[in-house]
Amino acid sequence: MEELPYLRMVLTALPLLAFIVNLSFGVFIWKRKKLLVNRIFALLMFSFCWWNMGEFAMRLVASRGSAGAILNFIEIAIPCIPSIGLAFVMALENKTPSRRQLAAMVLGPLLFIMLNLAGMLANNVKVRFDVYMIGPMNLSIFNGYIYFTAYMTVFTAYVIYRLIRFYRLCENEMVKKRIRYMLAGVLVTSIITFLTEFIVPIVLLPMGIDIPSLGSSSTIFLTSLTYYSVRSR
């Protein structure tokens, strides 16, 4: 089998596999115990599912216009992920968000969802590796995706900081063990997403360096490691 069709098959299958894993674990956590922390984490899994299905659909569409519409669909869910992640960590800490934190958790995603619907975020798609993915973008202050990248990076870094701080203050060894697995998954997912979803279209693609879009598929690391931590003793 030629390399390109094989790569296309892999790129198409990965988001679908991640969707199945994320949906299964989301349902498992939702039904496990009726705790706020479980419900919020399940909501995080379902937001990953939205992203997974959007990525999977982009691999299948036959027209540029349809791929662009699906990209707008994907970017409705992605801005919400850091906010849901922060809500989950604060539920772990048994803390209530302050007014400032609550405003950031609501207004941040709302702002970028509106910019997305107005066509001011990533609105360019290109056939890369024989499937549709985000095309190259100019590194410019007029590029809304630059601000979206900064928002996602800073917000996600803050969520990771809160999770690390909770780990260091936690005295329950079982909980600390689970957080270690979760942190490993968060870091792997964040690094892959930052590289392939933000650095590639803004920096590497204009230089002629292409790497497949793997952010959606990389959520399987966070989900799998968290599932293992929950099931292990």
Backbone hydrogen bonds in HBPLUS format (Angstrom, degrees):
<---DONOR---> <-ACCEPTOR-->    atom                        ^
c    i                          cat <-CA-CA->   ^        H-A-AA   ^      H-
h    n   atom  resd res      DA  || num        DHA   H-A  angle D-A-AA Bond
n    s   type  num  typ     dist DA aas  dist angle  dist       angle   num
A0006-TYR N   A0002-GLU O   3.32 MM   4  6.44 157.3  2.37 145.4 152.1     1
A0007-LEU N   A0003-GLU O   2.88 MM   4  6.10 158.4  1.92 155.5 161.8     2
A0008-ARG N   A0004-LEU O   2.88 MM   4  6.12 158.2  1.93 155.1 161.5     3
A0009-MET N   A0005-PRO O   2.95 MM   4  6.15 154.8  2.01 144.4 150.8     4
A0010-VAL N   A0006-TYR O   3.01 MM   4  6.32 155.4  2.07 148.5 154.9     5
A0011-LEU N   A0007-LEU O   2.89 MM   4  6.09 168.5  1.90 155.3 158.2     6
A0012-THR N   A0008-ARG O   2.96 MM   4  6.07 144.6  2.08 144.6 154.0     7
A0013-ALA N   A0009-MET O   2.96 MM   4  6.10 149.9  2.05 142.8 150.9     8
A0014-LEU N   A0010-VAL O   2.99 MM   4  6.06 157.5  2.05 158.6 162.3     9
A0017-LEU N   A0013-ALA O   2.91 MM   4  6.16 158.5  1.96 160.0 166.8    10
A0018-ALA N   A0014-LEU O   2.94 MM   4  6.18 163.1  1.97 155.3 159.9    11
A0019-PHE N   A0015-PRO O   2.86 MM   4  6.05 149.3  1.96 141.2 149.9    12
A0020-ILE N   A0016-LEU O   3.05 MM   4  6.35 158.4  2.10 149.5 153.8    13
A0021-VAL N   A0017-LEU O   3.06 MM   4  6.34 164.2  2.08 153.4 157.4    14
A0022-ASN N   A0018-ALA O   2.83 MM   4  5.95 171.2  1.84 155.2 158.1    15
A0023-LEU N   A0019-PHE O   2.86 MM   4  5.88 161.8  1.89 149.5 155.1    16
A0024-SER N   A0020-ILE O   3.00 MM   4  6.01 160.2  2.04 142.9 148.9    17
A0025-PHE N   A0021-VAL O   3.01 MM   4  6.20 166.5  2.03 153.0 156.5    18
A0026-GLY N   A0022-ASN O   2.83 MM   4  5.88 152.6  1.91 142.8 151.6    19
A0027-VAL N   A0023-LEU O   2.97 MM   4  6.14 162.6  2.00 150.8 154.2    20
A0028-PHE N   A0024-SER O   2.99 MM   4  6.16 155.5  2.05 142.3 149.9    21
A0029-ILE N   A0025-PHE O   2.85 MM   4  6.04 165.5  1.88 154.1 156.6    22
A0030-TRP N   A0026-GLY O   2.92 MM   4  6.03 157.9  1.97 144.4 151.4    23
A0031-LYS N   A0027-VAL O   3.03 MM   4  6.15 154.4  2.10 147.3 152.7    24
A0032-ARG N   A0028-PHE O   3.00 MM   4  5.92 120.8  2.36 137.0 152.1    25
A0032-ARG N   A0029-ILE O   3.25 MM   3  5.01 141.1  2.41  92.7 103.7    26
A0035-LEU N   A0033-LYS O   2.77 MM   2  5.51 138.5  1.94 104.3  92.1    27
A0039-ARG N   A0035-LEU O   3.02 MM   4  6.32 159.8  2.06 154.8 160.6    28
A0040-ILE N   A0036-LEU O   2.93 MM   4  6.16 160.1  1.97 156.6 161.5    29
A0041-PHE N   A0037-VAL O   3.08 MM   4  6.18 157.8  2.13 139.6 146.0    30
A0042-ALA N   A0038-ASN O   2.90 MM   4  6.09 154.5  1.97 146.7 154.1    31
A0043-LEU N   A0039-ARG O   2.97 MM   4  6.20 148.7  2.07 139.5 148.1    32
A0044-LEU N   A0040-ILE O   2.97 MM   4  6.34 143.7  2.10 143.1 153.1    33
A0045-MET N   A0041-PHE O   3.02 MM   4  6.41 152.2  2.10 146.4 153.4    34
A0046-PHE N   A0042-ALA O   2.94 MM   4  6.28 152.2  2.01 148.5 156.3    35
A0047-SER N   A0043-LEU O   2.96 MM   4  6.24 144.4  2.09 142.7 152.1    36
A0048-PHE N   A0044-LEU O   3.04 MM   4  6.36 147.0  2.15 143.6 152.7    37
A0049-CYS N   A0045-MET O   2.94 MM   4  6.32 147.0  2.05 141.6 151.3    38
A0050-TRP N   A0046-PHE O   3.07 MM   4  6.42 148.7  2.17 142.4 149.2    39
A0051-TRP N   A0047-SER O   3.22 MM   4  6.51 161.9  2.25 144.8 148.4    40
A0052-ASN N   A0048-PHE O   2.75 MM   4  6.06 160.8  1.78 155.8 162.1    41
A0053-MET N   A0049-CYS O   2.90 MM   4  6.08 167.6  1.92 155.9 157.6    42
A0054-GLY N   A0050-TRP O   3.06 MM   4  6.25 153.2  2.13 145.7 153.4    43
A0055-GLU N   A0051-TRP O   2.96 MM   4  6.22 162.3  1.99 154.3 158.7    44
A0056-PHE N   A0052-ASN O   2.88 MM   4  6.10 158.9  1.92 150.8 157.3    45
A0057-ALA N   A0053-MET O   2.91 MM   4  6.04 154.7  1.97 142.3 149.0    46
A0058-MET N   A0054-GLY O   3.00 MM   4  6.30 149.8  2.10 145.5 153.5    47
A0059-ARG N   A0055-GLU O   3.23 MM   4  6.55 136.5  2.44 140.6 151.2    48
A0059-ARG N   A0056-PHE O   3.15 MM   3  5.27 132.7  2.39  96.6 109.2    49
A0060-LEU N   A0057-ALA O   3.01 MM   3  5.21 146.4  2.12 103.6 113.8    50
A0061-VAL N   A0057-ALA O   3.12 MM   4  6.32 143.1  2.26 157.0 166.0    51
A0067-ALA N   A0063-SER O   3.13 MM   4  6.38 156.8  2.18 145.8 152.5    52
A0068-GLY N   A0064-ARG O   2.93 MM   4  6.19 153.0  2.00 149.1 156.1    53
A0069-ALA N   A0065-GLY O   3.06 MM   4  6.34 154.2  2.13 145.8 152.4    54
A0070-ILE N   A0066-SER O   2.99 MM   4  6.25 154.9  2.05 148.2 154.9    55
A0071-LEU N   A0067-ALA O   2.94 MM   4  6.16 149.5  2.04 144.3 152.9    56
A0072-ASN N   A0068-GLY O   3.12 MM   4  6.44 152.5  2.20 144.7 150.9    57
A0073-PHE N   A0069-ALA O   3.08 MM   4  6.39 145.6  2.20 139.0 148.8    58
A0074-ILE N   A0070-ILE O   2.87 MM   4  6.22 153.8  1.94 151.4 157.9    59
A0075-GLU N   A0071-LEU O   3.09 MM   4  6.33 157.3  2.14 148.6 153.8    60
A0076-ILE N   A0073-PHE O   3.27 MM   3  5.57 162.4  2.30 109.8 112.4    61
A0077-ALA N   A0074-ILE O   3.11 MM   3  5.87 140.9  2.27 119.3 126.7    62
A0078-ILE N   A0074-ILE O   3.38 MM   4  6.66 163.0  2.42 150.2 155.0    63
A0080-CYS N   A0077-ALA O   2.97 MM   3  5.51 142.1  2.11 116.4 127.5    64
A0081-ILE N   A0078-ILE O   3.13 MM   3  5.45 151.1  2.22 111.9 119.7    65
A0084-ILE N   A0080-CYS O   3.02 MM   4  6.28 160.0  2.06 159.2 165.2    66
A0085-GLY N   A0081-ILE O   2.88 MM   4  6.08 156.1  1.94 152.1 159.7    67
A0086-LEU N   A0082-PRO O   2.86 MM   4  6.12 152.7  1.93 147.7 154.3    68
A0087-ALA N   A0083-SER O   2.96 MM   4  6.21 158.5  2.01 146.5 152.5    69
A0088-PHE N   A0084-ILE O   2.93 MM   4  6.17 149.5  2.03 144.8 153.1    70
A0089-VAL N   A0085-GLY O   3.03 MM   4  6.34 161.7  2.07 149.8 153.6    71
A0090-MET N   A0086-LEU O   2.92 MM   4  6.12 162.3  1.95 153.3 158.3    72
A0091-ALA N   A0087-ALA O   2.97 MM   4  6.10 139.4  2.13 136.6 147.6    73
A0091-ALA N   A0088-PHE O   3.13 MM   3  5.04 122.1  2.48  91.8 106.7    74
A0092-LEU N   A0088-PHE O   2.94 MM   4  6.32 147.0  2.06 145.8 155.2    75
A0093-GLU N   A0089-VAL O   2.96 MM   4  6.28 149.1  2.05 143.9 152.5    76
A0095-LYS N   A0090-MET O   2.86 MM   5  5.27 176.3  1.86 159.5 160.0    77
A0094-ASN N   A0091-ALA O   3.06 MM   3  4.77 145.4  2.19  92.2 102.9    78
A0102-LEU N   A0098-SER O   2.81 MM   4  5.99 163.1  1.84 153.4 158.7    79
A0103-ALA N   A0099-ARG O   2.89 MM   4  6.02 152.7  1.97 141.8 149.2    80
A0104-ALA N   A0100-ARG O   3.05 MM   4  6.31 158.6  2.10 145.7 150.9    81
A0105-MET N   A0101-GLN O   2.90 MM   4  6.11 153.6  1.97 149.2 157.0    82
A0106-VAL N   A0102-LEU O   3.04 MM   4  6.21 135.3  2.24 141.5 152.0    83
A0107-LEU N   A0103-ALA O   2.69 MM   4  5.58 159.1  1.73 154.9 160.8    84
A0108-GLY N   A0104-ALA O   3.19 MM   4  5.31 149.3  2.29 120.9 129.8    85
A0110-LEU N   A0106-VAL O   3.24 MM   4  6.30 159.0  2.29 144.1 150.3    86
A0111-LEU N   A0107-LEU O   2.84 MM   4  5.91 157.6  1.89 149.4 154.4    87
A0112-PHE N   A0108-GLY O   3.25 MM   4  6.57 166.4  2.27 156.9 159.1    88
A0113-ILE N   A0109-PRO O   2.86 MM   4  5.99 147.0  1.96 150.4 160.3    89
A0114-MET N   A0110-LEU O   3.03 MM   4  6.17 157.9  2.08 146.3 151.8    90
A0115-LEU N   A0111-LEU O   2.96 MM   4  6.28 155.9  2.02 146.1 153.3    91
A0116-ASN N   A0112-PHE O   2.89 MM   4  5.91 148.6  1.99 134.7 143.5    92
A0117-LEU N   A0113-ILE O   2.93 MM   4  6.22 162.6  1.96 149.4 153.3    93
A0118-ALA N   A0114-MET O   2.95 MM   4  6.14 136.7  2.14 140.4 152.6    94
A0120-MET N   A0115-LEU O   2.85 MM   5  5.19 166.3  1.86 162.2 157.5    95
A0119-GLY N   A0116-ASN O   2.94 MM   3  5.14 158.8  1.99 108.4 114.5    96
A0135-GLY N   A0124-ASN O   2.94 MM  11  5.38 171.3  1.95 125.5 127.1    97
A0126-LYS N   A0133-MET O   2.82 MM   7  5.64 161.1  1.85 166.1 172.4    98
A0133-MET N   A0126-LYS O   2.98 MM   7  5.64 160.4  2.02 153.6 157.8    99
A0128-ARG N   A0131-VAL O   2.75 MM   3  5.47 156.0  1.80 169.4 161.1   100
A0131-VAL N   A0128-ARG O   3.08 MM   3  5.47 162.8  2.11 114.0 119.1   101
A0137-MET N   A0201-PRO O   2.81 MM  64  5.70 152.7  1.88 155.4 147.6   102
A0140-SER N   A0138-ASN O   3.07 MM   2  5.58 116.2  2.49 108.7  92.0   103
A0143-ASN N   A0140-SER O   3.06 MM   3  5.31 164.0  2.09 110.6 114.1   104
A0146-ILE N   A0143-ASN O   3.05 MM   3  5.71 151.8  2.14 116.7 123.9   105
A0148-PHE N   A0144-GLY O   3.06 MM   4  6.38 151.9  2.14 145.4 154.2   106
A0149-THR N   A0145-TYR O   2.84 MM   4  5.97 151.5  1.92 140.7 147.9   107
A0150-ALA N   A0146-ILE O   3.04 MM   4  6.35 156.2  2.10 144.3 150.4   108
A0151-TYR N   A0147-TYR O   2.87 MM   4  6.07 160.1  1.91 146.5 152.2   109
A0152-MET N   A0148-PHE O   2.93 MM   4  6.12 170.3  1.94 154.0 155.9   110
A0153-THR N   A0149-THR O   2.92 MM   4  6.01 158.5  1.96 148.0 154.6   111
A0154-VAL N   A0150-ALA O   2.93 MM   4  6.00 173.9  1.94 154.2 156.1   112
A0155-PHE N   A0151-TYR O   2.98 MM   4  5.92 166.0  2.00 150.9 155.5   113
A0156-THR N   A0152-MET O   2.99 MM   4  5.83 158.6  2.04 137.4 144.3   114
A0157-ALA N   A0153-THR O   2.94 MM   4  6.01 154.8  2.00 143.0 150.6   115
A0158-TYR N   A0154-VAL O   2.98 MM   4  6.21 148.1  2.09 144.0 152.3   116
A0159-VAL N   A0155-PHE O   3.03 MM   4  6.37 153.2  2.10 147.2 154.4   117
A0160-ILE N   A0156-THR O   2.95 MM   4  6.26 159.9  1.99 151.7 156.8   118
A0161-TYR N   A0157-ALA O   2.89 MM   4  6.11 154.4  1.96 143.8 151.3   119
A0162-ARG N   A0158-TYR O   2.93 MM   4  6.21 157.5  1.98 149.4 154.6   120
A0163-LEU N   A0159-VAL O   2.98 MM   4  6.24 153.1  2.06 146.9 154.5   121
A0164-ILE N   A0160-ILE O   2.88 MM   4  6.14 158.2  1.93 152.4 158.1   122
A0165-ARG N   A0161-TYR O   2.91 MM   4  6.09 159.3  1.95 149.3 155.4   123
A0166-PHE N   A0162-ARG O   2.93 MM   4  6.11 154.6  2.00 143.5 150.3   124
A0167-TYR N   A0163-LEU O   2.97 MM   4  6.18 152.8  2.04 142.6 150.3   125
A0168-ARG N   A0164-ILE O   3.01 MM   4  6.29 156.6  2.06 150.3 155.6   126
A0169-LEU N   A0165-ARG O   3.11 MM   4  6.31 141.7  2.26 142.4 152.2   127
A0170-CYS N   A0166-PHE O   2.88 MM   4  5.88 129.2  2.15 143.8 156.7   128
A0176-LYS N   A0172-ASN O   2.93 MM   4  6.20 157.0  1.98 151.7 159.2   129
A0177-LYS N   A0173-GLU O   2.92 MM   4  6.08 151.2  2.00 143.8 150.9   130
A0178-ARG N   A0174-MET O   3.11 MM   4  6.43 157.3  2.16 146.6 152.1   131
A0179-ILE N   A0175-VAL O   2.94 MM   4  6.20 152.8  2.02 148.7 156.7   132
A0180-ARG N   A0176-LYS O   2.99 MM   4  6.21 147.9  2.09 144.8 152.7   133
A0181-TYR N   A0177-LYS O   3.35 MM   4  6.73 158.5  2.40 148.8 152.1   134
A0182-MET N   A0178-ARG O   3.03 MM   4  6.26 159.7  2.07 145.7 152.1   135
A0183-LEU N   A0179-ILE O   2.72 MM   4  5.90 159.1  1.77 153.8 158.7   136
A0184-ALA N   A0180-ARG O   3.05 MM   4  6.28 157.3  2.11 145.8 151.6   137
A0185-GLY N   A0181-TYR O   3.05 MM   4  6.36 159.8  2.09 150.0 154.9   138
A0186-VAL N   A0182-MET O   2.84 MM   4  6.10 157.9  1.89 152.4 159.1   139
A0187-LEU N   A0183-LEU O   2.91 MM   4  6.05 165.6  1.93 153.3 156.6   140
A0188-VAL N   A0184-ALA O   3.08 MM   4  6.26 167.2  2.10 150.5 153.9   141
A0189-THR N   A0185-GLY O   2.98 MM   4  6.03 169.0  1.99 150.2 153.8   142
A0190-SER N   A0186-VAL O   2.84 MM   4  5.89 160.1  1.88 148.2 154.4   143
A0191-ILE N   A0187-LEU O   2.96 MM   4  6.05 163.8  1.99 149.7 153.7   144
A0192-ILE N   A0188-VAL O   3.07 MM   4  6.23 170.9  2.08 154.0 156.6   145
A0193-THR N   A0189-THR O   2.95 MM   4  5.99 160.7  1.98 147.3 153.5   146
A0194-PHE N   A0190-SER O   2.85 MM   4  5.92 166.6  1.87 149.6 153.8   147
A0195-LEU N   A0191-ILE O   3.03 MM   4  6.15 160.7  2.07 147.2 152.3   148
A0196-THR N   A0192-ILE O   2.94 MM   4  6.02 172.9  1.94 155.1 156.4   149
A0197-GLU N   A0193-THR O   2.84 MM   4  5.39 154.3  1.90 145.9 152.3   150
A0198-PHE N   A0194-PHE O   3.30 MM   4  5.33 143.5  2.45 117.6 126.1   151
A0199-ILE N   A0194-PHE O   3.03 MM   5  6.39 165.0  2.06 159.1 164.0   152
A0200-VAL N   A0195-LEU O   2.94 MM   5  6.14 145.4  2.06 161.3 171.1   153
A0202-ILE N   A0198-PHE O   3.29 MM   4  6.20 155.1  2.35 145.0 152.2   154
A0203-VAL N   A0199-ILE O   2.78 MM   4  5.37 158.5  1.83 146.0 153.0   155
A0204-LEU N   A0199-ILE O   3.16 MM   5  6.47 158.1  2.21 139.9 146.6   156
A0205-LEU N   A0200-VAL O   2.67 MM   5  5.57 172.3  1.68 159.6 156.8   157
A0207-MET N   A0204-LEU O   2.90 MM   3  5.12 136.4  2.09 104.3 117.7   158
A0209-ILE N   A0204-LEU O   2.96 MM   5  5.01 161.5  2.00 141.2 135.1   159
A0208-GLY N   A0205-LEU O   2.81 MM   3  4.93 161.5  1.85 111.5 117.2   160
A0218-SER N   A0214-LEU O   2.87 MM   4  5.95 144.3  2.00 153.6 163.7   161
A0219-THR N   A0216-SER O   3.30 MM   3  5.81 159.1  2.35 109.6 115.5   162
A0220-ILE N   A0217-SER O   3.20 MM   3  6.06 169.1  2.21 121.0 124.4   163
A0221-PHE N   A0218-SER O   3.04 MM   3  5.81 158.0  2.09 120.6 125.2   164
A0223-THR N   A0219-THR O   3.03 MM   4  6.30 170.8  2.04 157.6 160.2   165
A0224-SER N   A0220-ILE O   2.87 MM   4  5.78 163.6  1.90 140.9 146.3   166
A0225-LEU N   A0221-PHE O   3.03 MM   4  6.02 168.7  2.04 149.2 152.8   167
A0226-THR N   A0222-LEU O   3.01 MM   4  6.01 153.3  2.08 142.5 150.5   168
A0227-TYR N   A0223-THR O   2.86 MM   4  6.01 157.4  1.91 148.3 155.1   169
A0228-TYR N   A0224-SER O   2.93 MM   4  6.15 157.9  1.98 146.6 152.6   170
A0229-SER N   A0225-LEU O   2.99 MM   4  6.18 153.3  2.06 140.7 147.9   171
A0230-VAL N   A0226-THR O   2.96 MM   4  6.18 149.2  2.05 147.8 155.9   172
A0231-ARG N   A0227-TYR O   2.98 MM   4  6.17 156.8  2.03 150.6 156.7   173
A0232-SER N   A0228-TYR O   2.90 MM   4  5.89 142.3  2.04 145.7 155.0   174
